[in-house]
Amino acid sequence: MAGIGFELRKIMRRDTLTGVTRAYVYAALISSGPLILSIFGILVIGLLTLTVVVPTVLITQFQVSVTYMIAFSLILTGPIQLSFTRFVSDRLFEKRDDLVLPNYHAMLLVTTLAAGAFSTAVMLLGFRDQSLHYRMLMVAGFVIVSNIWIAVIFLSSVKQYWQILSSFAVGYTFVVVLALAFAHYGLTGLLGGFVVGHWVLLLSLSALVHRHYRSPRFMSFEVFHRRMAYPSLAFVGLLFNLGIWIDKIVFWYAPGTGSRVIGWFNASIIYDIPVFIAYVCVMPAMATFLVRIEADFAEYYDAFYDAVRTGATLRRINDMRDMMVRSVRTGLYEIIKVQTVVLLLVVSFGAPLLAALGISTLYLPLLLVDVISASLQVLFLGLLNVFFYLDARIAVLRLSCAFVVLNGALTGVSLWLGPSTYGYGFAAALVIVVIVAVRMLDAKFASLEYETYMLRS
């Protein structure tokens, strides 16, 4: 993500209100644009097909099917997302660009086989009562969406941010238009529009990859070689994605909060809607995270290691270290301030918003807790990002593991305590891991000079 910081610093060099505003808008679009487009795309499909799809329960089945497709494709591809990013970054640093495209093809092949096998097994075992068309579309959609995550993570690593956003805009335009065009076919039509639209999105992303990279070889598997593997990154990718979804999965399948929608897929109306709205509300925090941590921290990070490499004075090295620490603290404080304003707005306008969406205002307390939780998740992501800069992969692995365990366990406790505590398990888990991460980061910064010179020796 450091490339975003480079772009933001160029925009902010003008040091004007317009420049700062452009930087924040740029950061918001890049960080949350694809998420917002996908969320609103699915919402628009649901709203505009209410009078076309009969019975309306088919719309719910479509939305739940898509949610599971996205959730489990992220978890399945989690182990290879970060390791592939590291592989691409290392090859570009070595000026071995010819290895990028063939290994991208190999990653798509492996992802297709794994996603295809997993989704086929699930459809055969848990959806025998569903139509063949539904099962085939779910398998195809799962494979396509899994491959989209690989393409997105690749293009992010080579700094093609605007192209990603443009591709998502085009892809989700196709998703909405095709889903509406096929809506009279019911669940199969909605799902067919979703799958074809995402196929267009995948083709668009892959075209960007092929436009920027060339190679005499079509496929190569160096990315899977043992000497180029990063097992810690693979586990981090799996655990972080699992940690994000585990509280939702617990609510989906808990007897008092979940209900069967289609096949093996459950949903939790009590929990899903507030969480859905909460993630939309973190767009300002994501923009702040990119501007303050990615831009400011990345600049002082480079200055610190340049000072070390060029033999600068100890005073200069310490100053740059202190500026790194200050930039992280400033970034975290600004995320907290921005999301506090967002929380106050939710307190003021949350009830009318829920009423406008046809949702009971009894959901408001859970919505507030979920907005706090989503904001804490951005803080946690920011801290993990700093650890990645410092190449502290084991620290990230421990924190991700703690996140999974705590989120799952504390969510279970909140279910046992009753409806008044719903959502507090997710929030408490994030509070704990954020506090632990801050303390670990303080210790890391305190010994940074020592570890830097020891690693160089």
C-alpha positions as CSV (number, residue, x, y, z in Angstrom):
1,M,0.0,0.0,0.0
2,A,3.0,2.4,0.2
3,G,2.4,3.5,-3.4
4,I,-0.8,5.2,-2.2
5,G,1.4,7.2,0.2
6,F,3.6,8.4,-2.7
7,E,0.5,9.6,-4.6
8,L,-1.0,11.3,-1.6
9,R,2.3,13.1,-0.8
10,K,2.4,14.5,-4.3
11,I,-1.2,15.8,-4.0
12,M,-0.6,17.3,-0.5
13,R,2.7,19.1,-1.4
14,R,0.5,22.0,-2.6
15,D,-0.3,22.7,1.1
16,T,-3.7,24.2,0.3
17,L,-7.2,23.4,1.4
18,T,-8.0,22.1,-2.0
19,G,-4.9,19.9,-2.0
20,V,-5.7,18.4,1.4
21,T,-9.4,17.9,0.4
22,R,-8.3,16.1,-2.9
23,A,-5.9,13.9,-0.9
24,Y,-8.7,12.8,1.5
25,V,-11.2,12.2,-1.4
26,Y,-8.5,10.3,-3.3
27,A,-7.8,8.1,-0.2
28,A,-11.5,7.5,0.5
29,L,-12.2,6.4,-3.1
30,I,-9.1,4.2,-3.3
31,S,-9.5,2.6,0.1
32,S,-13.3,2.1,0.2
33,G,-14.5,2.6,-3.4
34,P,-14.7,-1.1,-4.4
35,L,-16.3,-1.9,-1.1
36,I,-18.9,0.8,-1.4
37,L,-19.6,-0.1,-5.0
38,S,-20.1,-3.7,-4.2
39,I,-22.4,-3.0,-1.2
40,F,-24.6,-0.5,-3.0
41,G,-24.6,-2.7,-6.1
42,I,-26.2,-5.6,-4.2
43,L,-28.5,-3.1,-2.3
44,V,-29.7,-1.6,-5.6
45,I,-30.4,-5.0,-7.0
46,G,-32.5,-5.9,-3.9
47,L,-34.5,-2.7,-4.0
48,L,-35.2,-2.5,-7.7
49,T,-36.3,-6.1,-8.0
50,L,-38.8,-6.1,-5.1
51,T,-41.7,-5.7,-7.5
52,V,-40.3,-8.1,-10.1
53,V,-39.1,-11.1,-8.2
54,V,-41.9,-13.2,-6.6
55,P,-41.7,-14.4,-3.9
56,T,-39.5,-11.7,-2.4
57,V,-37.7,-14.4,-0.3
58,L,-35.7,-15.1,-3.5
59,I,-34.1,-11.7,-3.1
60,T,-33.0,-12.6,0.4
61,Q,-31.7,-16.0,-0.8
62,F,-29.7,-14.1,-3.5
63,Q,-28.2,-11.6,-1.1
64,V,-27.3,-14.4,1.4
65,S,-25.7,-16.6,-1.3
66,V,-23.6,-13.6,-2.5
67,T,-22.5,-12.8,1.1
68,Y,-21.3,-16.4,1.6
69,M,-19.6,-16.4,-1.7
70,I,-17.6,-13.2,-0.8
71,A,-16.9,-14.3,2.8
72,F,-15.6,-17.7,2.1
73,S,-13.7,-16.7,-1.1
74,L,-11.8,-14.2,1.1
75,I,-11.0,-16.8,3.7
76,L,-10.0,-19.4,1.1
77,T,-7.7,-17.1,-0.8
78,G,-6.4,-15.4,2.4
79,P,-3.3,-17.7,2.7
80,I,-2.1,-16.8,-0.8
81,Q,-3.0,-13.1,-1.0
82,L,-0.2,-11.7,1.2
83,S,2.4,-14.2,0.1
84,F,1.7,-13.5,-3.5
85,T,2.0,-9.7,-2.8
86,R,5.4,-10.3,-1.2
87,F,6.6,-12.4,-4.1
88,V,5.6,-9.8,-6.7
89,S,7.2,-7.0,-4.6
90,D,10.5,-9.0,-4.3
91,R,10.6,-9.8,-8.0
92,L,10.0,-6.1,-9.0
93,F,12.7,-5.1,-6.6
94,E,15.1,-7.5,-8.3
95,K,14.1,-6.2,-11.7
96,R,12.8,-9.6,-12.7
97,D,9.5,-8.4,-14.2
98,D,9.4,-11.3,-16.6
99,L,8.5,-13.6,-13.6
100,V,5.4,-11.6,-12.7
101,L,2.9,-12.6,-15.4
102,P,3.6,-16.3,-15.5
103,N,3.4,-16.6,-11.8
104,Y,0.1,-14.6,-11.8
105,H,-1.2,-17.2,-14.3
106,A,-0.1,-20.0,-12.0
107,M,-1.8,-18.4,-9.0
108,L,-5.0,-18.1,-11.0
109,L,-4.8,-21.8,-11.9
110,V,-4.3,-22.9,-8.3
111,T,-7.0,-20.6,-7.1
112,T,-9.4,-21.9,-9.7
113,L,-8.7,-25.5,-8.8
114,A,-9.0,-24.9,-5.0
115,A,-12.1,-22.7,-5.3
116,G,-13.7,-25.1,-7.8
117,A,-13.1,-28.2,-5.6
118,F,-14.3,-26.5,-2.4
119,S,-17.5,-24.9,-3.9
120,T,-18.4,-28.1,-5.8
121,A,-18.2,-30.2,-2.6
122,V,-20.3,-27.7,-0.7
123,M,-23.0,-27.6,-3.5
124,L,-23.1,-31.4,-3.8
125,L,-23.3,-32.0,0.0
126,G,-25.5,-29.1,1.2
127,F,-27.7,-28.0,-1.7
128,R,-29.0,-31.2,-3.3
129,D,-32.6,-29.7,-3.1
130,Q,-31.6,-26.7,-5.2
131,S,-31.7,-26.5,-9.0
132,L,-28.7,-27.5,-11.1
133,H,-28.6,-23.9,-12.5
134,Y,-28.2,-22.5,-9.0
135,R,-25.4,-24.9,-8.0
136,M,-23.5,-24.3,-11.2
137,L,-23.8,-20.5,-10.9
138,M,-22.6,-20.7,-7.3
139,V,-19.6,-22.7,-8.3
140,A,-18.8,-20.4,-11.2
141,G,-19.3,-17.3,-9.1
142,F,-17.1,-18.6,-6.2
143,V,-14.3,-19.3,-8.6
144,I,-14.6,-16.0,-10.3
145,V,-14.7,-13.9,-7.1
146,S,-11.8,-15.9,-5.7
147,N,-9.7,-15.0,-8.8
148,I,-10.8,-11.4,-8.5
149,W,-9.2,-11.1,-5.0
150,I,-5.9,-12.4,-6.6
151,A,-6.1,-9.9,-9.4
152,V,-6.9,-7.0,-7.0
153,I,-4.1,-7.9,-4.6
154,F,-1.7,-8.1,-7.5
155,L,-2.7,-4.7,-9.0
156,S,-2.6,-3.1,-5.6
157,S,1.0,-4.4,-5.1
158,V,1.9,-2.7,-8.4
159,K,0.1,0.5,-7.6
160,Q,-2.8,0.4,-10.1
161,Y,-5.3,1.9,-7.7
162,W,-7.4,4.0,-10.0
163,Q,-7.6,1.2,-12.5
164,I,-8.9,-1.1,-9.8
165,L,-11.6,1.4,-8.9
166,S,-12.6,1.9,-12.6
167,S,-12.8,-1.8,-13.2
168,F,-15.1,-2.2,-10.2
169,A,-17.3,0.6,-11.4
170,V,-17.6,-1.1,-14.8
171,G,-18.0,-4.5,-13.3
172,Y,-20.7,-3.6,-10.9
173,T,-22.6,-1.6,-13.6
174,F,-22.8,-4.9,-15.5
175,V,-23.8,-6.7,-12.3
176,V,-26.7,-4.3,-11.6
177,V,-27.9,-4.1,-15.2
178,L,-27.7,-7.8,-15.9
179,A,-29.3,-8.8,-12.6
180,L,-32.2,-6.4,-13.3
181,A,-32.5,-7.7,-16.9
182,F,-32.6,-11.3,-15.7
183,A,-34.7,-10.6,-12.6
184,H,-37.9,-12.2,-14.0
185,Y,-36.0,-15.6,-13.9
186,G,-36.0,-15.3,-10.1
187,L,-33.0,-16.5,-8.0
188,T,-31.3,-18.0,-11.1
189,G,-31.6,-14.7,-13.0
190,L,-30.3,-12.5,-10.1
191,L,-27.4,-14.9,-9.5
192,G,-26.7,-15.2,-13.3
193,G,-26.4,-11.4,-13.6
194,F,-24.1,-11.3,-10.6
195,V,-21.8,-14.0,-12.0
196,V,-21.6,-12.6,-15.5
197,G,-21.0,-9.1,-14.2
198,H,-18.1,-10.4,-12.0
199,W,-16.7,-12.2,-15.0
200,V,-16.6,-8.9,-16.8
201,L,-14.8,-7.4,-13.7
202,L,-12.3,-10.2,-13.7
203,L,-11.6,-9.8,-17.4
204,S,-11.1,-6.1,-16.9
205,L,-8.6,-6.6,-14.0
206,S,-6.7,-9.3,-16.0
207,A,-6.5,-7.0,-19.0
208,L,-4.7,-4.5,-16.8
209,V,-2.2,-7.1,-15.6
210,H,-1.5,-8.2,-19.2
211,R,-1.2,-4.6,-20.4
212,H,1.5,-3.8,-17.8
213,Y,3.5,-7.0,-17.9
214,R,5.0,-9.2,-20.6
215,S,6.8,-12.5,-20.4
216,P,8.0,-15.2,-22.9
217,R,6.6,-17.9,-20.6
218,F,2.8,-18.4,-20.0
219,M,3.0,-20.1,-16.7
220,S,5.6,-20.5,-14.0
221,F,5.4,-21.8,-10.4
222,E,8.3,-20.0,-8.7
223,V,5.7,-18.4,-6.3
224,F,5.2,-21.8,-4.8
225,H,8.9,-22.7,-4.4
226,R,9.9,-23.3,-0.8
227,R,12.7,-20.7,-0.8
228,M,10.2,-18.0,-1.9
229,A,7.4,-19.0,0.4
230,Y,6.4,-17.0,3.5
231,P,4.4,-19.4,5.7
232,S,3.8,-16.6,8.3
233,L,2.2,-14.4,5.7
234,A,0.0,-17.3,4.5
235,F,-1.3,-17.9,8.1
236,V,-1.8,-14.1,8.6
237,G,-3.9,-13.9,5.5
238,L,-6.0,-16.9,6.6
239,L,-6.4,-15.8,10.3
240,F,-7.1,-12.1,9.6
241,N,-9.9,-12.9,7.1
242,L,-11.3,-15.5,9.4
243,G,-11.1,-13.1,12.3
244,I,-13.2,-10.5,10.4
245,W,-15.9,-13.0,9.6
246,I,-16.0,-15.4,12.6
247,D,-18.4,-13.3,14.7
248,K,-20.8,-13.1,11.7
249,I,-20.6,-16.9,11.3
250,V,-21.3,-17.5,15.0
251,F,-24.4,-15.3,14.8
252,W,-25.5,-17.0,11.6
253,Y,-25.5,-20.5,13.2
254,A,-26.4,-19.7,16.8
255,P,-29.9,-21.1,17.6
256,G,-31.3,-17.9,18.9
257,T,-30.0,-15.5,16.2
258,G,-29.6,-17.4,13.0
259,S,-32.2,-18.9,10.6
260,R,-31.9,-21.1,7.6
261,V,-32.3,-19.2,4.3
262,I,-31.2,-21.7,1.6
263,G,-29.3,-25.0,1.8
264,W,-26.6,-24.8,4.4
265,F,-26.7,-21.0,4.3
266,N,-28.0,-19.2,7.4
267,A,-28.4,-15.5,8.1
268,S,-28.9,-13.3,11.1
269,I,-31.2,-10.4,10.6
270,I,-30.5,-9.2,14.1
271,Y,-26.8,-8.9,13.4
272,D,-26.2,-8.6,9.7
273,I,-28.0,-5.3,8.9
274,P,-26.2,-3.2,11.6
275,V,-22.8,-4.6,10.7
276,F,-23.6,-3.9,7.0
277,I,-24.3,-0.2,7.8
278,A,-21.3,0.0,10.2
279,Y,-18.8,-0.9,7.5
280,V,-20.2,1.8,5.2
281,C,-19.5,4.3,8.1
282,V,-15.8,3.6,8.3
283,M,-15.0,5.2,4.9
284,P,-13.8,8.4,6.7
285,A,-11.5,6.3,8.9
286,M,-10.1,4.5,6.0
287,A,-9.3,7.8,4.2
288,T,-7.6,9.1,7.4
289,F,-5.7,5.9,7.8
290,L,-4.2,6.2,4.3
291,V,-3.5,9.9,4.5
292,R,-1.9,9.9,7.9
293,I,-0.2,6.5,8.2
294,E,0.5,5.5,4.6
295,A,1.7,9.0,3.5
296,D,3.3,10.4,6.7
297,F,4.7,7.2,8.2
298,A,6.0,5.9,4.9
299,E,7.9,9.1,4.3
300,Y,9.7,9.0,7.7
301,Y,10.2,5.2,7.4
302,D,12.1,5.8,4.2
303,A,14.1,8.7,5.8
304,F,15.0,6.5,8.8
305,Y,16.4,3.7,6.7
306,D,18.1,6.1,4.3
307,A,19.8,7.6,7.3
308,V,20.9,4.1,8.4
309,R,22.2,3.1,5.0
310,T,24.1,6.3,4.3
311,G,25.8,6.4,7.7
312,A,24.0,9.5,9.0
313,T,24.6,10.8,12.6
314,L,23.0,9.1,15.5
315,R,21.0,12.3,16.1
316,R,19.6,12.2,12.6
317,I,18.7,8.5,13.0
318,N,17.0,9.1,16.3
319,D,15.1,12.1,14.9
320,M,13.7,10.1,12.1
321,R,12.7,7.3,14.4
322,D,10.9,9.8,16.6
323,M,9.1,11.2,13.6
324,M,8.0,7.6,12.7
325,V,6.6,7.2,16.1
326,R,4.9,10.6,16.1
327,S,3.3,9.9,12.7
328,V,1.8,6.6,13.9
329,R,0.4,8.3,17.0
330,T,-1.0,11.2,15.0
331,G,-2.6,8.8,12.5
332,L,-4.2,6.7,15.3
333,Y,-5.5,9.8,17.1
334,E,-7.0,11.2,13.9
335,I,-8.8,8.0,13.1
336,I,-10.3,8.1,16.6
337,K,-11.3,11.8,16.2
338,V,-12.9,11.2,12.8
339,Q,-14.8,8.2,13.8
340,T,-16.0,9.9,17.0
341,V,-17.6,12.5,14.8
342,V,-19.1,9.7,12.7
343,L,-20.4,8.0,15.8
344,L,-22.1,11.2,17.0
345,L,-23.7,11.5,13.6
346,V,-25.0,7.9,13.9
347,V,-26.3,8.7,17.4
348,S,-28.2,11.8,16.0
349,F,-29.4,10.3,12.7
350,G,-29.3,6.6,13.2
351,A,-32.9,6.2,14.2
352,P,-34.3,8.1,11.1
353,L,-31.8,6.2,8.9
354,L,-33.0,2.8,10.2
355,A,-36.6,3.9,9.8
356,A,-36.0,5.0,6.2
357,L,-34.6,1.6,5.5
358,G,-37.6,-0.1,7.1
359,I,-35.6,-1.4,10.0
360,S,-36.7,-1.2,13.7
361,T,-35.1,1.5,15.8
362,L,-34.5,-1.3,18.3
363,Y,-31.4,-2.0,16.3
364,L,-29.8,1.4,17.1
365,P,-27.7,0.2,20.2
366,L,-26.3,-2.7,18.2
367,L,-25.6,-0.3,15.2
368,L,-23.6,2.0,17.6
369,V,-21.6,-0.9,18.9
370,D,-20.9,-2.1,15.4
371,V,-19.7,1.4,14.2
372,I,-17.3,1.4,17.2
373,S,-16.1,-2.1,16.3
374,A,-15.6,-1.3,12.6
375,S,-13.6,1.8,13.6
376,L,-11.5,-0.3,15.9
377,Q,-10.9,-2.7,13.0
378,V,-9.5,0.2,11.0
379,L,-7.1,1.1,13.9
380,F,-6.1,-2.6,14.1
381,L,-5.5,-2.7,10.3
382,G,-3.3,0.5,10.6
383,L,-1.2,-1.1,13.4
384,L,-0.7,-4.3,11.4
385,N,0.3,-2.2,8.4
386,V,3.1,-0.6,10.5
387,F,4.3,-4.0,11.7
388,F,4.4,-5.1,8.0
389,Y,6.6,-2.1,7.2
390,L,8.9,-3.1,10.0
391,D,8.9,-6.7,8.7
392,A,7.6,-7.9,12.0
393,R,5.6,-10.8,10.5
394,I,5.6,-13.0,13.6
395,A,4.1,-10.1,15.6
396,V,1.3,-9.8,13.0
397,L,0.8,-13.5,13.1
398,R,0.3,-13.5,16.9
399,L,-2.0,-10.6,16.8
400,S,-4.1,-12.1,14.0
401,C,-4.3,-15.4,15.9
402,A,-5.4,-13.6,19.1
403,F,-8.0,-11.7,17.0
404,V,-9.6,-14.9,15.8
405,V,-9.7,-16.6,19.2
406,L,-10.9,-13.6,21.1
407,N,-13.6,-12.6,18.5
408,G,-15.0,-16.1,18.4
409,A,-14.9,-16.7,22.1
410,L,-16.2,-13.3,23.2
411,T,-18.9,-13.4,20.6
412,G,-20.0,-16.7,22.0
413,V,-20.1,-15.1,25.5
414,S,-22.2,-12.2,24.2
415,L,-24.7,-14.7,22.8
416,W,-24.8,-16.5,26.2
417,L,-25.4,-13.2,28.1
418,G,-28.3,-12.2,25.9
419,P,-29.5,-9.6,23.3
420,S,-28.4,-6.6,25.3
421,T,-24.7,-7.6,24.8
422,Y,-24.9,-8.5,21.1
423,G,-22.0,-7.0,19.2
424,Y,-19.9,-6.4,22.4
425,G,-17.9,-9.5,21.8
426,F,-16.5,-8.2,18.4
427,A,-15.9,-4.8,20.0
428,A,-14.1,-6.2,23.1
429,A,-11.9,-8.5,21.0
430,L,-10.8,-5.5,18.9
431,V,-10.2,-3.3,22.0
432,I,-7.9,-6.0,23.5
433,V,-5.9,-6.7,20.3
434,V,-5.5,-2.9,19.6
435,I,-4.2,-2.3,23.1
436,V,-1.8,-5.3,22.8
437,A,-0.7,-4.1,19.3
438,V,0.1,-0.6,20.6
439,R,2.2,-2.0,23.4
440,M,4.0,-4.3,21.1
441,L,4.6,-1.5,18.6
442,D,6.0,0.8,21.4
443,A,8.5,-2.0,22.3
444,K,9.4,-2.5,18.7
445,F,10.1,1.2,18.2
446,A,12.2,1.3,21.4
447,S,14.6,-1.3,20.1
448,L,14.4,-0.3,16.4
449,E,17.9,1.0,16.0
450,Y,19.4,-2.0,17.8
451,E,17.4,-4.5,15.6
452,T,18.2,-2.6,12.5
453,Y,21.9,-2.7,13.0
454,M,21.9,-6.3,14.2
455,L,20.0,-7.4,11.1
456,R,22.6,-5.5,8.9
457,S,25.6,-7.1,10.6
